[in-house]
């Protein structure tokens, strides 16, 4: 398998919704449970793929938590500001943030 194939697979995993990613992880776990002993590599490829999927899931969670923390800090700073421009930016940001949260809810 070439580097391009690995990159394509990584992009595919990153584009999966959270629900689809969880389904894919569960499917790989079932395959591993029932078929690993019958496979020539004893399930090594499946375990490797499962590990990659789990790492992708952890990375998503960490990235979102980090983003929420940073954005919450930004909102607190702007709310505490008496600058009118800052408040205007806050309103625009909150509108975009609401859209972002709605999108994350659908992932």
C-alpha positions, -999 to +999 in steps of 0.1 A: +000+000+000+015+034-010+016+066+009-012+080-012-035+052-002-027+058+035-034+095+031-067+088+012-078+065+040-069+091+067-089+117+049-118+093+046-117+086+084-115+123+091-146+129+070-167+103+088-194+116+111-190+107+148-218+082+145-203+066+114-169+064+131-184+047+162-202+022+139-170+015+120-152+009+153-179-015+166-179-033+133-141-038+134-144-050+170-170-076+160-149-087+130-119-090+153-138-110+179-153-135+155-128-138+127-093-129+140-083-165+148-093-177+113-073-150+095-037-157+082-024-127+102-045-135+132-063-102+129-032-079+130-045-057+102-079-054+119-062-045+152-041-019+135-071-004+117-091-004+150-062+014+167-062+040+140-099+045+143-097+048+181-069+073+178-089+094+154-118+093+178-096+105+207-081+132+185-115+145+176-126+146+212-094+164+223-096+189+195-132+198+203-125+201+240-095+224+233-116+245+209-145+248+234-121+259+261-103+285+239-136+299+225-151+301+260-121+321+272-125+344+242-161+349+250-154+357+286-127+383+276-150+400+251-180+401+275-158+418+301-147+444+276-164+478+274-154+482+238-184+485+214-165+469+186-157+440+208-193+435+216-202+437+179-176+410+171-190+389+200-225+390+186-212+379+152-190+353+168-219+339+188-240+336+156-212+316+140-206+296+172-242+286+173-239+274+137-207+255+146-224+238+176-254+228+155-230+213+130-211+194+157-244+180+170-249+165+135-214+149+134 
